[in-house]
Every structure is written in structure tokens, then in C-alpha cells.
């Protein structure tokens, strides 16, 4: 099975909600549309700022949770959409 991640970019800057990212590494990865996330980037623990479903606010999320090779065969397709206007 193949895990596919399609990248789009969107930035939303709310005035009242702050999600701390102090635990995040300072390195960046650059991706283009259609690229697949590296295993290293999939394993990053990302704080959940607005929880719903399986994740509550304050939990950590990892894209490995959606990788069928790592989660027992439950394959998912993820679309990451990020847009910014300056």
C-alpha cells in the first residue's frame, strides 16, 4: 500500500487563540505540490490547537498516525492545505 500526502498551504492567524510551538524543531522542510512527507517530518509531534474527533485541544498529532505502514495497516490519504495572503 502507498501513503499519499498532497500538500497545499494555508495560514490562518486568529487574534484570540494561541498554540504554543516551543517544542517544535527549528529546521524546515520545503515541499512542492504532490510531494510525499519524509518519514522524519511524519514523525514530528504537532500540538493540536483546536481539537475534534480523535484529538482534543492540547494533544499532540503526528502524521505517522495516518501512515498504514506504522499504524497497523489503516492507510489514509491526507491533504494539507496552507494559503497565505500578505
PDB file with SEQRES, HELIX, SHEET and CRYST1 records, atoms N, CA, C and O in Angstrom:
SEQRES   1 A   86  UNK UNK UNK UNK UNK UNK UNK UNK UNK UNK UNK UNK UNK          
SEQRES   2 A   86  UNK UNK UNK UNK UNK UNK UNK UNK UNK UNK UNK UNK UNK          
SEQRES   3 A   86  UNK UNK UNK UNK UNK UNK UNK UNK UNK UNK UNK UNK UNK          
SEQRES   4 A   86  UNK UNK UNK UNK UNK UNK UNK UNK UNK UNK UNK UNK UNK          
SEQRES   5 A   86  UNK UNK UNK UNK UNK UNK UNK UNK UNK UNK UNK UNK UNK          
SEQRES   6 A   86  UNK UNK UNK UNK UNK UNK UNK UNK UNK UNK UNK UNK UNK          
SEQRES   7 A   86  UNK UNK UNK UNK UNK UNK UNK UNK                              
HELIX    1 AA1 UNK A   39  UNK A   42  1                                   4    
HELIX    2 AA2 UNK A   63  UNK A   66  5                                   4    
SHEET    1 AA1 2 UNK A   4  UNK A   7  0                                        
SHEET    2 AA1 2 UNK A  77  UNK A  80  1                                        
SHEET    1 AA2 2 UNK A  46  UNK A  47  0                                        
SHEET    2 AA2 2 UNK A  60  UNK A  61 -1                                        
CRYST1    1.000    1.000    1.000  90.00  90.00  90.00 P 1           1          
ATOM      1  N   UNK A   1       0.826  -1.182   0.000  1.00  0.00           N  
ATOM      2  CA  UNK A   1       0.000   0.000   0.000  1.00  0.00           C  
ATOM      3  C   UNK A   1       0.871   1.247   0.000  1.00  0.00           C  
ATOM      4  O   UNK A   1       2.003   1.221   0.484  1.00  0.00           O  
ATOM      5  N   UNK A   2       0.357   2.308  -0.528  1.00  0.00           N  
ATOM      6  CA  UNK A   2       1.090   3.560  -0.636  1.00  0.00           C  
ATOM      7  C   UNK A   2       0.359   4.633   0.166  1.00  0.00           C  
ATOM      8  O   UNK A   2      -0.857   4.790   0.049  1.00  0.00           O  
ATOM      9  N   UNK A   3       1.102   5.359   0.970  1.00  0.00           N  
ATOM     10  CA  UNK A   3       0.553   6.501   1.687  1.00  0.00           C  
ATOM     11  C   UNK A   3       0.855   7.743   0.869  1.00  0.00           C  
ATOM     12  O   UNK A   3       2.005   7.982   0.500  1.00  0.00           O  
ATOM     13  N   UNK A   4      -0.171   8.536   0.583  1.00  0.00           N  
ATOM     14  CA  UNK A   4      -0.018   9.709  -0.266  1.00  0.00           C  
ATOM     15  C   UNK A   4      -0.364  10.953   0.543  1.00  0.00           C  
ATOM     16  O   UNK A   4      -1.405  11.005   1.198  1.00  0.00           O  
ATOM     17  N   UNK A   5       0.504  11.945   0.496  1.00  0.00           N  
ATOM     18  CA  UNK A   5       0.248  13.231   1.113  1.00  0.00           C  
ATOM     19  C   UNK A   5       0.316  14.284   0.020  1.00  0.00           C  
ATOM     20  O   UNK A   5       1.338  14.415  -0.653  1.00  0.00           O  
ATOM     21  N   UNK A   6      -0.761  15.032  -0.163  1.00  0.00           N  
ATOM     22  CA  UNK A   6      -0.800  16.108  -1.141  1.00  0.00           C  
ATOM     23  C   UNK A   6      -0.742  17.412  -0.358  1.00  0.00           C  
ATOM     24  O   UNK A   6      -1.520  17.620   0.572  1.00  0.00           O  
ATOM     25  N   UNK A   7       0.181  18.286  -0.738  1.00  0.00           N  
ATOM     26  CA  UNK A   7       0.400  19.499   0.034  1.00  0.00           C  
ATOM     27  C   UNK A   7      -0.203  20.729  -0.639  1.00  0.00           C  
ATOM     28  O   UNK A   7       0.073  20.999  -1.807  1.00  0.00           O  
ATOM     29  N   UNK A   8      -1.014  21.462   0.090  1.00  0.00           N  
ATOM     30  CA  UNK A   8      -1.473  22.791  -0.253  1.00  0.00           C  
ATOM     31  C   UNK A   8      -1.180  23.615   0.997  1.00  0.00           C  
ATOM     32  O   UNK A   8      -1.043  23.038   2.076  1.00  0.00           O  
ATOM     33  N   UNK A   9      -1.080  24.906   0.899  1.00  0.00           N  
ATOM     34  CA  UNK A   9      -0.676  25.700   2.057  1.00  0.00           C  
ATOM     35  C   UNK A   9      -1.695  26.791   2.383  1.00  0.00           C  
ATOM     36  O   UNK A   9      -2.187  27.473   1.483  1.00  0.00           O  
ATOM     37  N   UNK A  10      -2.014  26.956   3.677  1.00  0.00           N  
ATOM     38  CA  UNK A  10      -2.956  27.963   4.149  1.00  0.00           C  
ATOM     39  C   UNK A  10      -2.514  28.441   5.529  1.00  0.00           C  
ATOM     40  O   UNK A  10      -2.138  27.631   6.376  1.00  0.00           O  
ATOM     41  N   UNK A  11      -2.557  29.733   5.756  1.00  0.00           N  
ATOM     42  CA  UNK A  11      -2.199  30.278   7.059  1.00  0.00           C  
ATOM     43  C   UNK A  11      -3.386  31.077   7.582  1.00  0.00           C  
ATOM     44  O   UNK A  11      -3.879  31.984   6.913  1.00  0.00           O  
ATOM     45  N   UNK A  12      -3.836  30.733   8.777  1.00  0.00           N  
ATOM     46  CA  UNK A  12      -4.910  31.464   9.433  1.00  0.00           C  
ATOM     47  C   UNK A  12      -4.336  31.995  10.737  1.00  0.00           C  
ATOM     48  O   UNK A  12      -3.799  31.233  11.541  1.00  0.00           O  
ATOM     49  N   UNK A  13      -4.449  33.286  10.943  1.00  0.00           N  
ATOM     50  CA  UNK A  13      -3.878  33.906  12.132  1.00  0.00           C  
ATOM     51  C   UNK A  13      -4.992  34.452  13.019  1.00  0.00           C  
ATOM     52  O   UNK A  13      -5.370  35.615  12.878  1.00  0.00           O  
ATOM     53  N   UNK A  14      -5.528  33.635  13.932  1.00  0.00           N  
ATOM     54  CA  UNK A  14      -6.591  34.126  14.808  1.00  0.00           C  
ATOM     55  C   UNK A  14      -6.041  35.113  15.831  1.00  0.00           C  
ATOM     56  O   UNK A  14      -4.876  35.031  16.220  1.00  0.00           O  
ATOM     57  N   UNK A  15      -6.881  36.039  16.262  1.00  0.00           N  
ATOM     58  CA  UNK A  15      -6.462  37.046  17.229  1.00  0.00           C  
ATOM     59  C   UNK A  15      -6.552  36.558  18.669  1.00  0.00           C  
ATOM     60  O   UNK A  15      -5.879  37.108  19.540  1.00  0.00           O  
ATOM     61  N   UNK A  16      -7.363  35.539  18.943  1.00  0.00           N  
ATOM     62  CA  UNK A  16      -7.613  35.151  20.322  1.00  0.00           C  
ATOM     63  C   UNK A  16      -7.074  33.779  20.698  1.00  0.00           C  
ATOM     64  O   UNK A  16      -7.036  33.460  21.886  1.00  0.00           O  
ATOM     65  N   UNK A  17      -6.661  32.967  19.762  1.00  0.00           N  
ATOM     66  CA  UNK A  17      -6.195  31.618  20.067  1.00  0.00           C  
ATOM     67  C   UNK A  17      -4.701  31.536  19.810  1.00  0.00           C  
ATOM     68  O   UNK A  17      -4.219  31.932  18.749  1.00  0.00           O  
ATOM     69  N   UNK A  18      -3.974  31.019  20.788  1.00  0.00           N  
ATOM     70  CA  UNK A  18      -2.531  30.861  20.654  1.00  0.00           C  
ATOM     71  C   UNK A  18      -2.183  29.400  20.882  1.00  0.00           C  
ATOM     72  O   UNK A  18      -2.605  28.802  21.872  1.00  0.00           O  
ATOM     73  N   UNK A  19      -1.429  28.839  19.983  1.00  0.00           N  
ATOM     74  CA  UNK A  19      -0.997  27.456  20.110  1.00  0.00           C  
ATOM     75  C   UNK A  19       0.514  27.443  20.281  1.00  0.00           C  
ATOM     76  O   UNK A  19       1.234  27.732  19.325  1.00  0.00           O  
ATOM     77  N   UNK A  20       1.020  27.116  21.470  1.00  0.00           N  
ATOM     78  CA  UNK A  20       2.469  27.147  21.685  1.00  0.00           C  
ATOM     79  C   UNK A  20       3.192  26.116  20.832  1.00  0.00           C  
ATOM     80  O   UNK A  20       2.738  24.981  20.687  1.00  0.00           O  
ATOM     81  N   UNK A  21       4.318  26.526  20.274  1.00  0.00           N  
ATOM     82  CA  UNK A  21       5.112  25.626  19.436  1.00  0.00           C  
ATOM     83  C   UNK A  21       6.554  25.579  19.911  1.00  0.00           C  
ATOM     84  O   UNK A  21       7.459  25.352  19.107  1.00  0.00           O  
ATOM     85  N   UNK A  22       6.786  25.788  21.193  1.00  0.00           N  
ATOM     86  CA  UNK A  22       8.145  25.808  21.726  1.00  0.00           C  
ATOM     87  C   UNK A  22       8.868  24.484  21.563  1.00  0.00           C  
ATOM     88  O   UNK A  22      10.094  24.466  21.458  1.00  0.00           O  
ATOM     89  N   UNK A  23       8.139  23.375  21.538  1.00  0.00           N  
ATOM     90  CA  UNK A  23       8.756  22.060  21.440  1.00  0.00           C  
ATOM     91  C   UNK A  23       9.089  21.672  20.003  1.00  0.00           C  
ATOM     92  O   UNK A  23       9.676  20.615  19.770  1.00  0.00           O  
ATOM     93  N   UNK A  24       8.723  22.508  19.044  1.00  0.00           N  
ATOM     94  CA  UNK A  24       8.944  22.177  17.646  1.00  0.00           C  
ATOM     95  C   UNK A  24      10.387  22.444  17.253  1.00  0.00           C  
ATOM     96  O   UNK A  24      10.975  23.433  17.691  1.00  0.00           O  
ATOM     97  N   UNK A  25      10.965  21.573  16.428  1.00  0.00           N  
ATOM     98  CA  UNK A  25      12.335  21.818  15.953  1.00  0.00           C  
ATOM     99  C   UNK A  25      12.377  23.050  15.067  1.00  0.00           C  
ATOM    100  O   UNK A  25      11.376  23.410  14.448  1.00  0.00           O  
ATOM    101  N   UNK A  26      13.527  23.694  15.005  1.00  0.00           N  
ATOM    102  CA  UNK A  26      13.645  24.935  14.247  1.00  0.00           C  
ATOM    103  C   UNK A  26      13.972  24.698  12.771  1.00  0.00           C  
ATOM    104  O   UNK A  26      14.018  25.652  11.995  1.00  0.00           O  
ATOM    105  N   UNK A  27      14.196  23.455  12.375  1.00  0.00           N  
ATOM    106  CA  UNK A  27      14.507  23.180  10.975  1.00  0.00           C  
ATOM    107  C   UNK A  27      13.222  23.149  10.161  1.00  0.00           C  
ATOM    108  O   UNK A  27      12.150  22.842  10.681  1.00  0.00           O  
ATOM    109  N   UNK A  28      13.344  23.469   8.881  1.00  0.00           N  
ATOM    110  CA  UNK A  28      12.193  23.480   7.989  1.00  0.00           C  
ATOM    111  C   UNK A  28      12.421  22.518   6.842  1.00  0.00           C  
ATOM    112  O   UNK A  28      13.559  22.248   6.460  1.00  0.00           O  
ATOM    113  N   UNK A  29      11.337  22.007   6.300  1.00  0.00           N  
ATOM    114  CA  UNK A  29      11.384  21.196   5.094  1.00  0.00           C  
ATOM    115  C   UNK A  29      10.565  21.917   4.038  1.00  0.00           C  
ATOM    116  O   UNK A  29       9.506  22.471   4.332  1.00  0.00           O  
ATOM    117  N   UNK A  30      11.050  21.907   2.830  1.00  0.00           N  
ATOM    118  CA  UNK A  30      10.330  22.540   1.731  1.00  0.00           C  
ATOM    119  C   UNK A  30       9.727  21.460   0.848  1.00  0.00           C  
ATOM    120  O   UNK A  30      10.409  20.515   0.451  1.00  0.00           O  
ATOM    121  N   UNK A  31       8.448  21.609   0.546  1.00  0.00           N  
ATOM    122  CA  UNK A  31       7.743  20.655  -0.291  1.00  0.00           C  
ATOM    123  C   UNK A  31       7.048  21.391  -1.424  1.00  0.00           C  
ATOM    124  O   UNK A  31       6.725  22.573  -1.313  1.00  0.00           O  
ATOM    125  N   UNK A  32       6.826  20.682  -2.498  1.00  0.00           N  
ATOM    126  CA  UNK A  32       6.049  21.190  -3.624  1.00  0.00           C  
ATOM    127  C   UNK A  32       4.764  20.381  -3.715  1.00  0.00           C  
ATOM    128  O   UNK A  32       4.646  19.324  -3.095  1.00  0.00           O  
ATOM    129  N   UNK A  33       3.813  20.869  -4.478  1.00  0.00           N  
ATOM    130  CA  UNK A  33       2.549  20.166  -4.658  1.00  0.00           C  
ATOM    131  C   UNK A  33       2.826  18.759  -5.171  1.00  0.00           C  
ATOM    132  O   UNK A  33       3.580  18.576  -6.126  1.00  0.00           O  
ATOM    133  N   UNK A  34       2.214  17.771  -4.534  1.00  0.00           N  
ATOM    134  CA  UNK A  34       2.367  16.379  -4.938  1.00  0.00           C  
ATOM    135  C   UNK A  34       3.491  15.636  -4.252  1.00  0.00           C  
ATOM    136  O   UNK A  34       3.612  14.424  -4.428  1.00  0.00           O  
ATOM    137  N   UNK A  35       4.326  16.323  -3.467  1.00  0.00           N  
ATOM    138  CA  UNK A  35       5.423  15.659  -2.759  1.00  0.00           C  
ATOM    139  C   UNK A  35       4.879  14.789  -1.622  1.00  0.00           C  
ATOM    140  O   UNK A  35       3.759  14.988  -1.151  1.00  0.00           O  
ATOM    141  N   UNK A  36       5.685  13.834  -1.197  1.00  0.00           N  
ATOM    142  CA  UNK A  36       5.360  12.965  -0.070  1.00  0.00           C  
ATOM    143  C   UNK A  36       6.176  13.405   1.138  1.00  0.00           C  
ATOM    144  O   UNK A  36       7.374  13.664   1.024  1.00  0.00           O  
ATOM    145  N   UNK A  37       5.524  13.489   2.298  1.00  0.00           N  
ATOM    146  CA  UNK A  37       6.236  13.877   3.516  1.00  0.00           C  
ATOM    147  C   UNK A  37       7.312  12.853   3.842  1.00  0.00           C  
ATOM    148  O   UNK A  37       7.089  11.649   3.721  1.00  0.00           O  
ATOM    149  N   UNK A  38       8.472  13.332   4.254  1.00  0.00           N  
ATOM    150  CA  UNK A  38       9.547  12.433   4.668  1.00  0.00           C  
ATOM    151  C   UNK A  38       9.141  11.738   5.970  1.00  0.00           C  
ATOM    152  O   UNK A  38       8.280  12.221   6.706  1.00  0.00           O  
ATOM    153  N   UNK A  39       9.772  10.605   6.236  1.00  0.00           N  
ATOM    154  CA  UNK A  39       9.497   9.878   7.478  1.00  0.00           C  
ATOM    155  C   UNK A  39       9.803  10.759   8.686  1.00  0.00           C  
ATOM    156  O   UNK A  39       9.076  10.737   9.680  1.00  0.00           O  
ATOM    157  N   UNK A  40      10.878  11.530   8.595  1.00  0.00           N  
ATOM    158  CA  UNK A  40      11.263  12.425   9.691  1.00  0.00           C  
ATOM    159  C   UNK A  40      10.169  13.459   9.959  1.00  0.00           C  
ATOM    160  O   UNK A  40       9.831  13.713  11.114  1.00  0.00           O  
ATOM    161  N   UNK A  41       9.612  14.060   8.898  1.00  0.00           N  
ATOM    162  CA  UNK A  41       8.551  15.049   9.082  1.00  0.00           C  
ATOM    163  C   UNK A  41       7.245  14.397   9.536  1.00  0.00           C  
ATOM    164  O   UNK A  41       6.480  15.003  10.287  1.00  0.00           O  
ATOM    165  N   UNK A  42       6.981  13.158   9.084  1.00  0.00           N  
ATOM    166  CA  UNK A  42       5.786  12.447   9.537  1.00  0.00           C  
ATOM    167  C   UNK A  42       5.840  12.168  11.034  1.00  0.00           C  
ATOM    168  O   UNK A  42       4.801  12.117  11.691  1.00  0.00           O  
ATOM    169  N   UNK A  43       7.036  11.988  11.575  1.00  0.00           N  
ATOM    170  CA  UNK A  43       7.167  11.614  12.983  1.00  0.00           C  
ATOM    171  C   UNK A  43       7.171  12.813  13.933  1.00  0.00           C  
ATOM    172  O   UNK A  43       7.186  12.618  15.148  1.00  0.00           O  
ATOM    173  N   UNK A  44       7.159  14.043  13.420  1.00  0.00           N  
ATOM    174  CA  UNK A  44       7.104  15.224  14.293  1.00  0.00           C  
ATOM    175  C   UNK A  44       5.806  15.232  15.093  1.00  0.00           C  
ATOM    176  O   UNK A  44       4.739  14.942  14.552  1.00  0.00           O  
ATOM    177  N   UNK A  45       5.894  15.559  16.361  1.00  0.00           N  
ATOM    178  CA  UNK A  45       4.718  15.706  17.212  1.00  0.00           C  
ATOM    179  C   UNK A  45       4.244  17.155  17.123  1.00  0.00           C  
ATOM    180  O   UNK A  45       4.965  18.072  17.519  1.00  0.00           O  
ATOM    181  N   UNK A  46       3.045  17.360  16.609  1.00  0.00           N  
ATOM    182  CA  UNK A  46       2.492  18.691  16.375  1.00  0.00           C  
ATOM    183  C   UNK A  46       1.385  18.935  17.399  1.00  0.00           C  
ATOM    184  O   UNK A  46       0.506  18.087  17.552  1.00  0.00           O  
ATOM    185  N   UNK A  47       1.401  20.073  18.106  1.00  0.00           N  
ATOM    186  CA  UNK A  47       0.346  20.335  19.091  1.00  0.00           C  
ATOM    187  C   UNK A  47      -0.994  20.589  18.404  1.00  0.00           C  
ATOM    188  O   UNK A  47      -1.057  21.250  17.368  1.00  0.00           O  
ATOM    189  N   UNK A  48      -2.063  20.054  18.995  1.00  0.00           N  
ATOM    190  CA  UNK A  48      -3.421  20.261  18.486  1.00  0.00           C  
ATOM    191  C   UNK A  48      -3.974  21.521  19.143  1.00  0.00           C  
ATOM    192  O   UNK A  48      -4.122  21.580  20.364  1.00  0.00           O  
ATOM    193  N   UNK A  49      -4.278  22.532  18.320  1.00  0.00           N  
ATOM    194  CA  UNK A  49      -4.763  23.819  18.846  1.00  0.00           C  
ATOM    195  C   UNK A  49      -6.281  23.890  18.901  1.00  0.00           C  
ATOM    196  O   UNK A  49      -6.832  24.641  19.705  1.00  0.00           O  
ATOM    197  N   UNK A  50      -6.966  23.123  18.062  1.00  0.00           N  
ATOM    198  CA  UNK A  50      -8.421  23.140  18.011  1.00  0.00           C  
ATOM    199  C   UNK A  50      -8.877  21.705  17.782  1.00  0.00           C  
ATOM    200  O   UNK A  50      -9.106  21.299  16.643  1.00  0.00           O  
ATOM    201  N   UNK A  51      -9.009  20.937  18.858  1.00  0.00           N  
ATOM    202  CA  UNK A  51      -9.268  19.511  18.752  1.00  0.00           C  
ATOM    203  C   UNK A  51     -10.676  19.167  18.314  1.00  0.00           C  
ATOM    204  O   UNK A  51     -11.632  19.904  18.557  1.00  0.00           O  
ATOM    205  N   UNK A  52     -10.771  18.004  17.651  1.00  0.00           N  
ATOM    206  CA  UNK A  52     -12.045  17.452  17.221  1.00  0.00           C  
ATOM    207  C   UNK A  52     -11.816  15.992  16.876  1.00  0.00           C  
ATOM    208  O   UNK A  52     -10.709  15.622  16.484  1.00  0.00           O  
ATOM    209  N   UNK A  53     -12.829  15.160  17.009  1.00  0.00           N  
ATOM    210  CA  UNK A  53     -12.694  13.751  16.642  1.00  0.00           C  
ATOM    211  C   UNK A  53     -11.766  13.013  17.586  1.00  0.00           C  
ATOM    212  O   UNK A  53     -12.019  12.955  18.789  1.00  0.00           O  
ATOM    213  N   UNK A  54     -10.691  12.446  17.051  1.00  0.00           N  
ATOM    214  CA  UNK A  54      -9.759  11.638  17.843  1.00  0.00           C  
ATOM    215  C   UNK A  54      -8.781  12.467  18.667  1.00  0.00           C  
ATOM    216  O   UNK A  54      -8.060  11.913  19.497  1.00  0.00           O  
ATOM    217  N   UNK A  55      -8.741  13.780  18.459  1.00  0.00           N  
ATOM    218  CA  UNK A  55      -7.755  14.627  19.137  1.00  0.00           C  
ATOM    219  C   UNK A  55      -8.454  15.757  19.875  1.00  0.00           C  
ATOM    220  O   UNK A  55      -9.385  16.373  19.357  1.00  0.00           O  
ATOM    221  N   UNK A  56      -7.993  16.021  21.091  1.00  0.00           N  
ATOM    222  CA  UNK A  56      -8.515  17.131  21.886  1.00  0.00           C  
ATOM    223  C   UNK A  56      -7.497  18.260  21.889  1.00  0.00           C  
ATOM    224  O   UNK A  56      -6.311  18.041  21.642  1.00  0.00           O  
ATOM    225  N   UNK A  57      -7.966  19.463  22.169  1.00  0.00           N  
ATOM    226  CA  UNK A  57      -7.061  20.598  22.285  1.00  0.00           C  
ATOM    227  C   UNK A  57      -6.012  20.295  23.344  1.00  0.00           C  
ATOM    228  O   UNK A  57      -6.342  19.882  24.456  1.00  0.00           O  
ATOM    229  N   UNK A  58      -4.739  20.504  22.990  1.00  0.00           N  
ATOM    230  CA  UNK A  58      -3.640  20.211  23.899  1.00  0.00           C  
ATOM    231  C   UNK A  58      -2.962  18.880  23.626  1.00  0.00           C  
ATOM    232  O   UNK A  58      -1.847  18.652  24.096  1.00  0.00           O  
ATOM    233  N   UNK A  59      -3.620  17.981  22.862  1.00  0.00           N  
ATOM    234  CA  UNK A  59      -2.991  16.714  22.473  1.00  0.00           C  
ATOM    235  C   UNK A  59      -1.892  16.973  21.454  1.00  0.00           C  
ATOM    236  O   UNK A  59      -1.743  18.090  20.959  1.00  0.00           O  
ATOM    237  N   UNK A  60      -1.130  15.944  21.147  1.00  0.00           N  
ATOM    238  CA  UNK A  60      -0.137  16.008  20.076  1.00  0.00           C  
ATOM    239  C   UNK A  60      -0.591  15.127  18.923  1.00  0.00           C  
ATOM    240  O   UNK A  60      -1.221  14.090  19.130  1.00  0.00           O  
ATOM    241  N   UNK A  61      -0.269  15.547  17.719  1.00  0.00           N  
ATOM    242  CA  UNK A  61      -0.644  14.844  16.495  1.00  0.00           C  
ATOM    243  C   UNK A  61       0.617  14.540  15.705  1.00  0.00           C  
ATOM    244  O   UNK A  61       1.551  15.341  15.686  1.00  0.00           O  
ATOM    245  N   UNK A  62       0.645  13.394  15.058  1.00  0.00           N  
ATOM    246  CA  UNK A  62       1.752  13.022  14.190  1.00  0.00           C  
ATOM    247  C   UNK A  62       1.177  12.422  12.914  1.00  0.00           C  
ATOM    248  O   UNK A  62       0.198  11.677  12.971  1.00  0.00           O  
ATOM    249  N   UNK A  63       1.765  12.733  11.772  1.00  0.00           N  
ATOM    250  CA  UNK A  63       1.290  12.146  10.526  1.00  0.00           C  
ATOM    251  C   UNK A  63       1.564  10.648  10.460  1.00  0.00           C  
ATOM    252  O   UNK A  63       1.002   9.959   9.608  1.00  0.00           O  
ATOM    253  N   UNK A  64       2.424  10.128  11.348  1.00  0.00           N  
ATOM    254  CA  UNK A  64       2.609   8.677  11.422  1.00  0.00           C  
ATOM    255  C   UNK A  64       1.328   7.990  11.873  1.00  0.00           C  
ATOM    256  O   UNK A  64       1.131   6.805  11.601  1.00  0.00           O  
ATOM    257  N   UNK A  65       0.441   8.734  12.573  1.00  0.00           N  
ATOM    258  CA  UNK A  65      -0.848   8.178  12.977  1.00  0.00           C  
ATOM    259  C   UNK A  65      -1.675   7.771  11.762  1.00  0.00           C  
ATOM    260  O   UNK A  65      -2.556   6.919  11.873  1.00  0.00           O  
ATOM    261  N   UNK A  66      -1.401   8.370  10.608  1.00  0.00           N  
ATOM    262  CA  UNK A  66      -2.156   8.109   9.384  1.00  0.00           C  
ATOM    263  C   UNK A  66      -1.401   7.222   8.402  1.00  0.00           C  
ATOM    264  O   UNK A  66      -1.924   6.905   7.334  1.00  0.00           O  
ATOM    265  N   UNK A  67      -0.190   6.820   8.741  1.00  0.00           N  
ATOM    266  CA  UNK A  67       0.654   6.020   7.854  1.00  0.00           C  
ATOM    267  C   UNK A  67       0.386   4.543   8.120  1.00  0.00           C  
ATOM    268  O   UNK A  67       0.714   4.035   9.192  1.00  0.00           O  
ATOM    269  N   UNK A  68      -0.205   3.856   7.153  1.00  0.00           N  
ATOM    270  CA  UNK A  68      -0.572   2.451   7.308  1.00  0.00           C  
ATOM    271  C   UNK A  68       0.594   1.532   7.588  1.00  0.00           C  
ATOM    272  O   UNK A  68       0.411   0.480   8.200  1.00  0.00           O  
ATOM    273  N   UNK A  69       1.796   1.900   7.154  1.00  0.00           N  
ATOM    274  CA  UNK A  69       2.971   1.081   7.457  1.00  0.00           C  
ATOM    275  C   UNK A  69       3.330   1.147   8.935  1.00  0.00           C  
ATOM    276  O   UNK A  69       4.023   0.265   9.443  1.00  0.00           O  
ATOM    277  N   UNK A  70       2.870   2.176   9.627  1.00  0.00           N  
ATOM    278  CA  UNK A  70       3.215   2.387  11.034  1.00  0.00           C  
ATOM    279  C   UNK A  70       2.053   2.161  11.994  1.00  0.00           C  
ATOM    280  O   UNK A  70       2.283   1.934  13.182  1.00  0.00           O  
ATOM    281  N   UNK A  71       0.807   2.217  11.513  1.00  0.00           N  
ATOM    282  CA  UNK A  71      -0.339   2.150  12.425  1.00  0.00           C  
ATOM    283  C   UNK A  71      -1.130   0.847  12.321  1.00  0.00           C  
ATOM    284  O   UNK A  71      -2.280   0.791  12.755  1.00  0.00           O  
ATOM    285  N   UNK A  72      -0.537  -0.187  11.759  1.00  0.00           N  
ATOM    286  CA  UNK A  72      -1.218  -1.477  11.700  1.00  0.00           C  
ATOM    287  C   UNK A  72      -2.032  -1.700  10.440  1.00  0.00           C  
ATOM    288  O   UNK A  72      -2.904  -2.569  10.425  1.00  0.00           O  
ATOM    289  N   UNK A  73      -1.777  -0.945   9.385  1.00  0.00           N  
ATOM    290  CA  UNK A  73      -2.432  -1.180   8.103  1.00  0.00           C  
ATOM    291  C   UNK A  73      -3.627  -0.307   7.798  1.00  0.00           C  
ATOM    292  O   UNK A  73      -4.315  -0.555   6.808  1.00  0.00           O  
ATOM    293  N   UNK A  74      -3.906   0.706   8.603  1.00  0.00           N  
ATOM    294  CA  UNK A  74      -5.024   1.625   8.344  1.00  0.00           C  
ATOM    295  C   UNK A  74      -4.497   2.800   7.522  1.00  0.00           C  
ATOM    296  O   UNK A  74      -4.094   3.824   8.074  1.00  0.00           O  
ATOM    297  N   UNK A  75      -4.505   2.642   6.199  1.00  0.00           N  
ATOM    298  CA  UNK A  75      -3.935   3.642   5.295  1.00  0.00           C  
ATOM    299  C   UNK A  75      -4.888   4.810   5.103  1.00  0.00           C  
ATOM    300  O   UNK A  75      -6.097   4.619   4.978  1.00  0.00           O  
ATOM    301  N   UNK A  76      -4.346   6.012   5.081  1.00  0.00           N  
ATOM    302  CA  UNK A  76      -5.118   7.246   4.895  1.00  0.00           C  
ATOM    303  C   UNK A  76      -4.453   8.097   3.823  1.00  0.00           C  
ATOM    304  O   UNK A  76      -3.241   8.023   3.621  1.00  0.00           O  
ATOM    305  N   UNK A  77      -5.246   8.897   3.147  1.00  0.00           N  
ATOM    306  CA  UNK A  77      -4.731   9.924   2.241  1.00  0.00           C  
ATOM    307  C   UNK A  77      -4.981  11.259   2.925  1.00  0.00           C  
ATOM    308  O   UNK A  77      -6.106  11.546   3.335  1.00  0.00           O  
ATOM    309  N   UNK A  78      -3.946  12.071   3.051  1.00  0.00           N  
ATOM    310  CA  UNK A  78      -4.060  13.361   3.728  1.00  0.00           C  
ATOM    311  C   UNK A  78      -3.791  14.483   2.745  1.00  0.00           C  
ATOM    312  O   UNK A  78      -2.856  14.417   1.948  1.00  0.00           O  
ATOM    313  N   UNK A  79      -4.613  15.506   2.810  1.00  0.00           N  
ATOM    314  CA  UNK A  79      -4.403  16.710   2.017  1.00  0.00           C  
ATOM    315  C   UNK A  79      -4.125  17.838   3.002  1.00  0.00           C  
ATOM    316  O   UNK A  79      -4.945  18.133   3.872  1.00  0.00           O  
ATOM    317  N   UNK A  80      -2.975  18.457   2.859  1.00  0.00           N  
ATOM    318  CA  UNK A  80      -2.587  19.564   3.730  1.00  0.00           C  
ATOM    319  C   UNK A  80      -2.732  20.840   2.913  1.00  0.00           C  
ATOM    320  O   UNK A  80      -2.043  21.020   1.909  1.00  0.00           O  
ATOM    321  N   UNK A  81      -3.619  21.717   3.338  1.00  0.00           N  
ATOM    322  CA  UNK A  81      -3.879  22.946   2.597  1.00  0.00           C  
ATOM    323  C   UNK A  81      -3.406  24.140   3.412  1.00  0.00           C  
ATOM    324  O   UNK A  81      -3.855  24.354   4.538  1.00  0.00           O  
ATOM    325  N   UNK A  82      -2.497  24.915   2.834  1.00  0.00           N  
ATOM    326  CA  UNK A  82      -1.987  26.111   3.505  1.00  0.00           C  
ATOM    327  C   UNK A  82      -1.923  27.249   2.489  1.00  0.00           C  
ATOM    328  O   UNK A  82      -1.245  27.139   1.467  1.00  0.00           O  
ATOM    329  N   UNK A  83      -2.632  28.338   2.773  1.00  0.00           N  
ATOM    330  CA  UNK A  83      -2.636  29.514   1.901  1.00  0.00           C  
ATOM    331  C   UNK A  83      -2.310  30.737   2.745  1.00  0.00           C  
ATOM    332  O   UNK A  83      -2.686  30.812   3.915  1.00  0.00           O  
ATOM    333  N   UNK A  84      -1.615  31.684   2.154  1.00  0.00           N  
ATOM    334  CA  UNK A  84      -1.289  32.913   2.876  1.00  0.00           C  
ATOM    335  C   UNK A  84      -1.457  34.110   1.948  1.00  0.00           C  
ATOM    336  O   UNK A  84      -1.103  34.054   0.770  1.00  0.00           O  
ATOM    337  N   UNK A  85      -1.997  35.185   2.493  1.00  0.00           N  
ATOM    338  CA  UNK A  85      -2.045  36.452   1.771  1.00  0.00           C  
ATOM    339  C   UNK A  85      -1.264  37.461   2.595  1.00  0.00           C  
ATOM    340  O   UNK A  85      -1.406  37.514   3.817  1.00  0.00           O  
ATOM    341  N   UNK A  86      -0.477  38.224   1.960  1.00  0.00           N  
ATOM    342  CA  UNK A  86       0.388  39.157   2.680  1.00  0.00           C  
ATOM    343  C   UNK A  86      -0.039  40.560   2.420  1.00  0.00           C  
ATOM    344  O   UNK A  86       0.567  41.497   2.940  1.00  0.00           O  
TER     345      UNK A  86                                                      
END                                                                             
